[in-house]
Structure formats: C-alpha cells, structure tokens
Amino acid sequence: MSEDAVVRYITDTFAGVEALAASGDYYFFYQPGGNVPPDHRFPFATLVTADRHDRFSNLDRPGVFRLNVGVAKETFRSLFGPQPPEDGYDFTVLDRIMPHPVYGKMYWVCVLSPGGETFEAVKPLLAEAYDAAVKRHTKAHPTEET
C-alpha cells in the first residue's frame, strides 16, 4: 500500500477525521466540526515518513513509511503478550505488525509499509483507535453533536 492509499482509507472510512500533514507526515485526529483547539488534540493514528522523530525504523529509505496506531491495552497484549521484549524486534522490517519502538509502552502498534494482507489486519486496529478517539471526544464534549 502507498502512503496516499493509507491516508485515503483513513479519511474516507472514518467520519469526522482530520488528517494534518506536517513535513511529509500525517496525524489523524477525530475532529467533528473542526472545533477542537490544537492543544486539545491527540492523534489516534500517525503516518511518518522520515527519521525526524526517531531512528529505530530507518524511515529514510526510499518508499518506506511507518503507520502507527494507538490500541487498547487488551488488544496490544493479545498481539504481543503481557510483556513484549523491548529488544525482541527488528523495527526496520517491512510489512509486519509490531509494538511501536518508542510508544509501545503506551500500547501503540506500528507497521512499516504494509502490504495488502497486513493492511487488512490493521483495519480493525484503526477502527478500534478511531472508536476510542470518538469516545474521548464525546466524554470531553457531551453536549456537542458528533
């Protein structure tokens, strides 16, 4: 899958999503009506394209990007076990769902340049992350229509 295809999937599939582009990266927010102040936003997924933020995945390779998704603790543990080894992953491997190299402790998963089959496995993770973002927004803004 291309970066553009992933961005299109997320923005076309999930209502109220804003994809903020910055320096070639994308940050996906649940933003119904676009009225959430920037300092109150938290992405449910990101797509990074270079080693600006960390060097674990060697993202400066041509055509390589990392899709990051925040999931529930239970989902994370069902994928990797209760205590995934911190040094048990090669974070440069393409097309493999694994803990995020930095934010895995916060239950974020990642995949570098997912292929079609792997992206199908990521879709429910994106849906879960989106649903959690909607719930957070609804709790923070109970009188607002979402």
TORKOL-4160 file (C-alpha; in steps of 0.2 Angstrom, whole numbers, padded with zeros to 4 digits, m for minus):
146
<pt num="1" X="0000" Y="0000" Z="0000"/>
<pt num="2" X="0006" Y="0018" Z="m0003"/>
<pt num="3" X="0006" Y="0032" Z="0009"/>
<pt num="4" X="m0008" Y="0040" Z="m0001"/>
<pt num="5" X="m0019" Y="0025" Z="m0001"/>
<pt num="6" X="m0017" Y="0023" Z="0018"/>
<pt num="7" X="m0021" Y="0042" Z="0021"/>
<pt num="8" X="m0036" Y="0040" Z="0009"/>
<pt num="9" X="m0043" Y="0024" Z="0018"/>
<pt num="10" X="m0042" Y="0033" Z="0035"/>
<pt num="11" X="m0050" Y="0049" Z="0029"/>
<pt num="12" X="m0063" Y="0041" Z="0018"/>
<pt num="13" X="m0068" Y="0027" Z="0031"/>
<pt num="14" X="m0069" Y="0036" Z="0047"/>
<pt num="15" X="m0081" Y="0051" Z="0049"/>
<pt num="16" X="m0075" Y="0067" Z="0057"/>
<pt num="17" X="m0057" Y="0064" Z="0054"/>
<pt num="18" X="m0044" Y="0077" Z="0050"/>
<pt num="19" X="m0028" Y="0072" Z="0043"/>
<pt num="20" X="m0015" Y="0085" Z="0047"/>
<pt num="21" X="0000" Y="0085" Z="0036"/>
<pt num="22" X="0017" Y="0091" Z="0043"/>
<pt num="23" X="0034" Y="0089" Z="0035"/>
<pt num="24" X="0028" Y="0074" Z="0025"/>
<pt num="25" X="0020" Y="0065" Z="0040"/>
<pt num="26" X="0001" Y="0064" Z="0044"/>
<pt num="27" X="m0008" Y="0065" Z="0061"/>
<pt num="28" X="m0025" Y="0058" Z="0061"/>
<pt num="29" X="m0037" Y="0067" Z="0073"/>
<pt num="30" X="m0056" Y="0064" Z="0077"/>
<pt num="31" X="m0061" Y="0082" Z="0074"/>
<pt num="32" X="m0080" Y="0083" Z="0071"/>
<pt num="33" X="m0084" Y="0101" Z="0065"/>
<pt num="34" X="m0066" Y="0106" Z="0067"/>
<pt num="35" X="m0069" Y="0115" Z="0083"/>
<pt num="36" X="m0056" Y="0106" Z="0095"/>
<pt num="37" X="m0042" Y="0118" Z="0099"/>
<pt num="38" X="m0025" Y="0112" Z="0093"/>
<pt num="39" X="m0018" Y="0110" Z="0111"/>
<pt num="40" X="m0033" Y="0098" Z="0115"/>
<pt num="41" X="m0030" Y="0086" Z="0100"/>
<pt num="42" X="m0022" Y="0069" Z="0102"/>
<pt num="43" X="m0020" Y="0058" Z="0086"/>
<pt num="44" X="m0027" Y="0040" Z="0086"/>
<pt num="45" X="m0015" Y="0036" Z="0072"/>
<pt num="46" X="0000" Y="0044" Z="0063"/>
<pt num="47" X="0010" Y="0040" Z="0047"/>
<pt num="48" X="0028" Y="0045" Z="0047"/>
<pt num="49" X="0040" Y="0046" Z="0033"/>
<pt num="50" X="0057" Y="0050" Z="0039"/>
<pt num="51" X="0068" Y="0048" Z="0054"/>
<pt num="52" X="0064" Y="0066" Z="0061"/>
<pt num="53" X="0057" Y="0059" Z="0077"/>
<pt num="54" X="0067" Y="0043" Z="0080"/>
<pt num="55" X="0079" Y="0032" Z="0070"/>
<pt num="56" X="0073" Y="0015" Z="0075"/>
<pt num="57" X="0064" Y="0011" Z="0059"/>
<pt num="58" X="0076" Y="0018" Z="0046"/>
<pt num="59" X="0062" Y="0028" Z="0038"/>
<pt num="60" X="0074" Y="0037" Z="0027"/>
<pt num="61" X="0074" Y="0023" Z="0015"/>
<pt num="62" X="0065" Y="0026" Z="m0002"/>
<pt num="63" X="0047" Y="0022" Z="m0001"/>
<pt num="64" X="0047" Y="0017" Z="0017"/>
<pt num="65" X="0034" Y="0024" Z="0030"/>
<pt num="66" X="0028" Y="0019" Z="0047"/>
<pt num="67" X="0009" Y="0018" Z="0051"/>
<pt num="68" X="0007" Y="0020" Z="0070"/>
<pt num="69" X="m0010" Y="0016" Z="0079"/>
<pt num="70" X="m0015" Y="0018" Z="0097"/>
<pt num="71" X="m0024" Y="0002" Z="0103"/>
<pt num="72" X="m0032" Y="m0004" Z="0119"/>
<pt num="73" X="m0021" Y="m0012" Z="0132"/>
<pt num="74" X="m0030" Y="m0029" Z="0129"/>
<pt num="75" X="m0028" Y="m0028" Z="0111"/>
<pt num="76" X="m0009" Y="m0024" Z="0112"/>
<pt num="77" X="m0007" Y="m0039" Z="0124"/>
<pt num="78" X="m0017" Y="m0051" Z="0113"/>
<pt num="79" X="m0005" Y="m0046" Z="0099"/>
<pt num="80" X="0012" Y="m0047" Z="0109"/>
<pt num="81" X="0009" Y="m0055" Z="0126"/>
<pt num="82" X="0009" Y="m0047" Z="0143"/>
<pt num="83" X="0027" Y="m0040" Z="0142"/>
<pt num="84" X="0034" Y="m0040" Z="0124"/>
<pt num="85" X="0053" Y="m0040" Z="0124"/>
<pt num="86" X="0059" Y="m0022" Z="0122"/>
<pt num="87" X="0074" Y="m0028" Z="0111"/>
<pt num="88" X="0065" Y="m0043" Z="0103"/>
<pt num="89" X="0060" Y="m0033" Z="0087"/>
<pt num="90" X="0069" Y="m0028" Z="0071"/>
<pt num="91" X="0060" Y="m0011" Z="0069"/>
<pt num="92" X="0066" Y="m0009" Z="0051"/>
<pt num="93" X="0057" Y="m0025" Z="0045"/>
<pt num="94" X="0043" Y="m0020" Z="0032"/>
<pt num="95" X="0025" Y="m0027" Z="0032"/>
<pt num="96" X="0025" Y="m0033" Z="0050"/>
<pt num="97" X="0014" Y="m0028" Z="0064"/>
<pt num="98" X="0024" Y="m0025" Z="0080"/>
<pt num="99" X="0025" Y="m0014" Z="0095"/>
<pt num="100" X="0029" Y="0004" Z="0092"/>
<pt num="101" X="0048" Y="0006" Z="0095"/>
<pt num="102" X="0045" Y="0021" Z="0107"/>
<pt num="103" X="0027" Y="0021" Z="0111"/>
<pt num="104" X="0024" Y="0003" Z="0113"/>
<pt num="105" X="0023" Y="0005" Z="0132"/>
<pt num="106" X="0008" Y="0016" Z="0129"/>
<pt num="107" X="0000" Y="0002" Z="0118"/>
<pt num="108" X="0004" Y="0009" Z="0101"/>
<pt num="109" X="0007" Y="m0003" Z="0087"/>
<pt num="110" X="0016" Y="0000" Z="0070"/>
<pt num="111" X="0019" Y="m0007" Z="0053"/>
<pt num="112" X="0032" Y="m0001" Z="0040"/>
<pt num="113" X="0025" Y="0000" Z="0023"/>
<pt num="114" X="0011" Y="m0013" Z="0025"/>
<pt num="115" X="0006" Y="m0024" Z="0011"/>
<pt num="116" X="m0012" Y="m0028" Z="0006"/>
<pt num="117" X="m0014" Y="m0043" Z="0018"/>
<pt num="118" X="m0006" Y="m0034" Z="0033"/>
<pt num="119" X="m0016" Y="m0018" Z="0030"/>
<pt num="120" X="m0032" Y="m0029" Z="0031"/>
<pt num="121" X="m0026" Y="m0035" Z="0048"/>
<pt num="122" X="m0023" Y="m0016" Z="0053"/>
<pt num="123" X="m0040" Y="m0010" Z="0048"/>
<pt num="124" X="m0048" Y="m0017" Z="0064"/>
<pt num="125" X="m0034" Y="m0009" Z="0074"/>
<pt num="126" X="m0038" Y="0008" Z="0066"/>
<pt num="127" X="m0056" Y="0006" Z="0069"/>
<pt num="128" X="m0053" Y="0002" Z="0087"/>
<pt num="129" X="m0042" Y="0018" Z="0089"/>
<pt num="130" X="m0055" Y="0028" Z="0080"/>
<pt num="131" X="m0069" Y="0022" Z="0091"/>
<pt num="132" X="m0058" Y="0026" Z="0107"/>
<pt num="133" X="m0055" Y="0044" Z="0100"/>
<pt num="134" X="m0074" Y="0046" Z="0097"/>
<pt num="135" X="m0077" Y="0041" Z="0115"/>
<pt num="136" X="m0064" Y="0053" Z="0122"/>
<pt num="137" X="m0071" Y="0067" Z="0112"/>
<pt num="138" X="m0089" Y="0063" Z="0117"/>
<pt num="139" X="m0084" Y="0062" Z="0135"/>
<pt num="140" X="m0075" Y="0079" Z="0134"/>
<pt num="141" X="m0089" Y="0087" Z="0124"/>
<pt num="142" X="m0105" Y="0079" Z="0130"/>
<pt num="143" X="m0117" Y="0092" Z="0123"/>
<pt num="144" X="m0109" Y="0093" Z="0106"/>
<pt num="145" X="m0116" Y="0083" Z="0092"/>
<pt num="146" X="m0103" Y="0071" Z="0085"/>
